[in-house]
């Protein structure tokens, strides 16, 4: 296993030397920023139109658990009153804009899994695939929000059906964070599973999904601590401080997502080498 780990590091460094990776994090962080508002617009419209709900309850839940560097910016974004209404044309524009980050991730994923030979099957085909992936992502996010916001009420109904006389609030207090973690992990896994043009098994993307899930949480925690206690963007950027803080945060998150894809690639390659080793002594 030790030899396999060092082999993974060697393969990862070798592939990461390609210049294509050097500007990826900046590109993806830019598209994250461009996609953020359209995603919020779409979520608010779908919640209101299909589920008869609003962003207010979801906003209260998000602000309750969003701390530090992004709290104020999230509050400003969610407090803004979007006015798309039933205009299907603007809805489609927002959907197209929100899929830009998905398209960037799709390209770097294909580039990684093909050893730099390809970024996909052509611009329009992959752009459409990114659009479809974004639709499923939106439904996943909305479902997660509905479950997390109304989880206590849903759990109460389930307990009544089962005839269990327990306080749903106490049980939901325990289950809330595990449920949130499961949705978080499945969202990352869904992207890693669907983005490669060459199909991979779900088992093959689990290592990178775990790596990215833990990495995103650590980066967010460390960056929030850094901004809250050390950095002071207000001095240099004034009213743009929140946007700059978000962009830098997105930049670090983009690197973690890229490393997660690379982790899956070298994990798969070293596993194939291990299976093809006729002597069985390559890894011990």
C-alpha positions as CSV (number, residue, x, y, z in Angstrom):
1,X,0.0,0.0,0.0
2,X,2.9,2.3,0.8
3,X,4.4,1.7,-2.7
4,X,1.0,2.4,-4.2
5,X,0.7,5.7,-2.4
6,X,4.1,6.9,-3.7
7,X,3.1,5.7,-7.2
8,X,-0.1,7.8,-6.9
9,X,1.9,10.9,-5.9
10,X,4.4,10.3,-8.7
11,X,1.7,10.0,-11.4
12,X,-0.3,12.9,-10.0
13,X,2.8,15.3,-10.1
14,X,3.7,14.1,-13.5
15,X,0.3,14.8,-14.9
16,X,-0.1,18.1,-12.9
17,X,2.9,19.5,-14.7
18,X,0.8,20.1,-17.8
19,X,0.3,23.8,-18.3
20,X,-3.4,23.3,-18.9
21,X,-3.9,22.9,-15.1
22,X,-2.2,26.1,-14.2
23,X,-5.0,28.5,-15.1
24,X,-7.8,26.2,-14.3
25,X,-8.5,27.3,-10.7
26,X,-8.7,30.9,-11.8
27,X,-11.0,30.0,-14.6
28,X,-13.3,27.9,-12.5
29,X,-13.5,30.5,-9.7
30,X,-14.5,33.1,-12.2
31,X,-17.3,30.8,-13.5
32,X,-18.3,30.0,-10.0
33,X,-18.9,33.7,-9.4
34,X,-20.8,34.1,-12.7
35,X,-22.9,31.0,-11.9
36,X,-23.8,31.9,-8.3
37,X,-26.5,34.5,-8.9
38,X,-28.2,32.5,-11.8
39,X,-28.3,29.4,-9.5
40,X,-29.9,31.3,-6.7
41,X,-32.4,32.8,-9.2
42,X,-33.3,29.3,-10.5
43,X,-33.6,27.8,-7.1
44,X,-35.9,30.6,-5.9
45,X,-38.1,30.3,-9.1
46,X,-38.4,26.5,-8.8
47,X,-39.2,26.7,-5.1
48,X,-41.9,29.2,-5.7
49,X,-43.4,27.8,-8.9
50,X,-43.3,24.0,-8.4
51,X,-43.2,23.6,-4.6
52,X,-45.1,26.7,-3.6
53,X,-42.3,27.7,-1.2
54,X,-40.0,30.7,-1.0
55,X,-36.4,31.4,-0.4
56,X,-37.2,33.0,3.0
57,X,-37.2,29.7,5.0
58,X,-34.2,28.4,3.1
59,X,-32.4,31.7,3.6
60,X,-33.0,31.5,7.4
61,X,-31.6,28.0,7.5
62,X,-28.6,28.9,5.3
63,X,-27.7,32.0,7.3
64,X,-28.0,30.0,10.5
65,X,-25.1,27.7,9.4
66,X,-23.2,30.1,7.1
67,X,-20.5,31.8,9.1
68,X,-17.5,34.0,8.6
69,X,-16.2,35.1,5.2
70,X,-19.3,34.4,3.1
71,X,-22.1,35.2,5.6
72,X,-22.6,38.8,4.6
73,X,-22.4,38.2,0.9
74,X,-24.8,35.2,1.1
75,X,-27.2,37.4,3.0
76,X,-27.0,40.2,0.3
77,X,-27.6,37.7,-2.5
78,X,-30.5,35.9,-0.9
79,X,-32.1,39.2,0.2
80,X,-32.2,40.5,-3.4
81,X,-35.6,40.3,-5.0
82,X,-35.2,38.6,-8.4
83,X,-37.9,39.4,-10.9
84,X,-37.9,36.7,-13.6
85,X,-41.4,35.5,-12.7
86,X,-42.9,33.4,-15.5
87,X,-40.6,34.6,-18.2
88,X,-39.3,31.4,-19.7
89,X,-36.7,33.1,-21.9
90,X,-34.9,34.7,-18.9
91,X,-35.3,31.4,-17.0
92,X,-33.4,29.6,-19.8
93,X,-30.7,32.3,-19.9
94,X,-30.2,31.9,-16.2
95,X,-30.0,28.1,-16.6
96,X,-27.4,28.5,-19.4
97,X,-25.3,30.9,-17.3
98,X,-25.5,28.7,-14.2
99,X,-24.0,25.7,-16.2
100,X,-20.7,27.5,-17.0
101,X,-19.0,26.2,-13.9
102,X,-20.2,22.7,-14.8
103,X,-18.8,23.0,-18.3
104,X,-15.4,24.1,-16.9
105,X,-15.4,21.1,-14.5
106,X,-16.4,18.8,-17.4
107,X,-13.5,19.9,-19.5
108,X,-10.8,19.5,-16.8
109,X,-12.3,16.1,-15.8
110,X,-12.1,14.8,-19.4
111,X,-8.6,16.3,-19.8
112,X,-7.5,14.4,-16.7
113,X,-9.0,11.1,-17.5
114,X,-7.7,11.0,-21.1
115,X,-4.2,12.1,-20.1
116,X,-4.6,15.4,-21.9
117,X,-5.8,13.9,-25.2
118,X,-9.3,15.4,-25.1
119,X,-11.5,17.8,-23.2
120,X,-14.7,16.3,-24.5
121,X,-16.7,15.4,-27.6
122,X,-17.0,18.9,-29.0
123,X,-18.1,22.3,-27.6
124,X,-21.9,22.1,-28.2
125,X,-22.3,18.5,-27.2
126,X,-20.4,19.0,-23.9
127,X,-22.1,22.3,-23.3
128,X,-25.5,20.6,-23.6
129,X,-24.3,17.9,-21.3
130,X,-23.2,20.5,-18.8
131,X,-26.7,22.0,-19.0
132,X,-28.4,18.7,-18.3
133,X,-26.0,18.1,-15.3
134,X,-26.9,21.5,-14.0
135,X,-30.6,20.7,-14.1
136,X,-30.0,17.6,-12.0
137,X,-27.8,19.6,-9.7
138,X,-30.5,22.1,-9.2
139,X,-33.1,19.5,-8.4
140,X,-30.6,17.9,-5.9
141,X,-29.9,21.2,-4.2
142,X,-33.6,22.0,-4.0
143,X,-34.5,18.6,-2.6
144,X,-31.7,18.9,0.0
145,X,-33.0,22.3,1.0
146,X,-36.6,21.1,1.3
147,X,-35.5,18.1,3.4
148,X,-33.2,20.1,5.6
149,X,-35.7,23.0,6.1
150,X,-38.8,20.8,6.5
151,X,-37.0,17.7,7.9
152,X,-38.5,18.0,11.3
153,X,-42.1,18.2,9.9
154,X,-41.4,15.3,7.6
155,X,-40.0,13.2,10.4
156,X,-43.0,14.0,12.5
157,X,-45.3,12.6,9.9
158,X,-43.2,9.5,9.5
159,X,-43.2,8.9,13.2
160,X,-47.0,9.3,13.3
161,X,-47.4,6.8,10.5
162,X,-45.1,4.3,12.3
163,X,-47.0,4.9,15.6
164,X,-43.8,6.0,17.4
165,X,-44.4,8.5,20.2
166,X,-41.1,10.4,20.1
167,X,-40.3,14.1,19.9
168,X,-39.5,14.7,16.2
169,X,-37.5,17.8,17.1
170,X,-35.1,15.9,19.4
171,X,-34.5,13.2,16.8
172,X,-34.1,15.7,13.9
173,X,-31.6,17.6,16.0
174,X,-29.4,14.5,15.9
175,X,-30.1,13.5,12.3
176,X,-29.8,17.0,10.8
177,X,-26.1,17.1,10.4
178,X,-25.6,13.5,9.2
179,X,-28.3,14.1,6.6
180,X,-26.6,17.3,5.4
181,X,-23.3,15.5,5.2
182,X,-24.8,12.8,3.1
183,X,-26.4,15.3,0.6
184,X,-23.1,17.1,0.5
185,X,-21.1,14.0,-0.3
186,X,-23.6,12.7,-2.9
187,X,-23.6,16.1,-4.7
188,X,-19.8,15.9,-5.1
189,X,-20.0,12.2,-6.1
190,X,-22.7,12.9,-8.7
191,X,-20.4,15.4,-10.4
192,X,-17.4,13.2,-10.4
193,X,-19.5,10.3,-11.7
194,X,-21.3,12.1,-14.6
195,X,-18.7,14.5,-15.8
196,X,-16.2,12.1,-17.5
197,X,-17.0,11.3,-21.1
198,X,-15.5,7.9,-20.6
199,X,-17.9,6.2,-18.1
200,X,-16.5,5.2,-14.7
201,X,-18.1,3.1,-12.0
202,X,-19.4,4.8,-8.9
203,X,-16.9,2.8,-6.8
204,X,-14.0,4.4,-8.8
205,X,-15.0,7.9,-7.9
206,X,-15.5,7.3,-4.1
207,X,-11.8,8.0,-3.2
208,X,-11.8,11.4,-4.9
209,X,-15.2,12.3,-3.6
210,X,-14.0,11.6,0.0
211,X,-10.8,13.6,-0.7
212,X,-12.8,16.5,-2.2
213,X,-15.5,16.5,0.5
214,X,-12.9,16.7,3.4
215,X,-10.8,19.1,1.4
216,X,-13.6,21.6,0.7
217,X,-14.6,21.6,4.4
218,X,-11.0,22.1,5.6
219,X,-10.3,24.9,3.1
220,X,-13.5,26.7,4.0
221,X,-12.8,26.4,7.8
222,X,-9.1,27.5,7.4
223,X,-10.0,30.4,5.0
224,X,-12.8,31.6,7.2
225,X,-10.4,31.6,10.2
226,X,-7.7,33.4,8.1
227,X,-10.1,36.1,6.9
228,X,-11.8,36.6,10.3
229,X,-8.6,36.9,12.3
230,X,-5.7,37.8,10.0
231,X,-6.7,39.2,6.6
232,X,-8.5,42.5,6.2
233,X,-9.6,43.0,2.6
234,X,-11.6,46.1,3.5
235,X,-8.3,48.1,3.7
236,X,-7.4,47.4,0.1
237,X,-10.7,46.7,-1.7
238,X,-13.2,48.7,0.2
239,X,-16.8,47.9,-0.9
240,X,-15.4,45.1,-3.1
241,X,-14.0,43.2,-0.1
242,X,-16.8,40.6,0.0
243,X,-16.5,39.9,-3.7
244,X,-12.7,39.5,-3.5
245,X,-13.1,37.2,-0.5
246,X,-15.6,35.1,-2.3
247,X,-13.3,34.9,-5.4
248,X,-10.3,33.8,-3.4
249,X,-12.4,31.2,-1.5
250,X,-13.7,29.9,-4.9
251,X,-10.1,29.7,-6.1
252,X,-9.1,27.4,-3.3
253,X,-12.2,25.3,-3.7
254,X,-11.5,24.9,-7.4
255,X,-8.1,23.5,-6.7
256,X,-9.6,21.0,-4.2
257,X,-12.1,19.9,-6.8
258,X,-9.4,19.5,-9.5
259,X,-7.2,17.5,-7.1
260,X,-10.2,15.3,-6.3
261,X,-10.5,14.5,-10.0
262,X,-6.8,13.8,-10.2
263,X,-7.0,11.6,-7.1
264,X,-9.6,9.4,-8.9
265,X,-7.4,9.2,-12.0
266,X,-4.2,8.1,-10.2
267,X,-6.2,5.8,-7.9
268,X,-7.7,4.0,-11.0
269,X,-4.3,3.9,-12.8
270,X,-2.5,2.4,-9.8
271,X,-5.3,-0.1,-9.3
272,X,-5.0,-1.2,-12.9
273,X,-1.3,-1.6,-12.6
274,X,-1.7,-3.7,-9.5
275,X,-4.2,-6.0,-11.2
276,X,-2.0,-6.3,-14.3
277,X,1.0,-7.2,-12.2
278,X,1.4,-11.0,-12.9
279,X,3.9,-11.6,-10.1
280,X,1.6,-10.0,-7.5
281,X,4.6,-8.4,-5.8
282,X,4.3,-4.8,-7.1
283,X,2.2,-3.8,-4.1
284,X,2.3,-5.4,-0.7
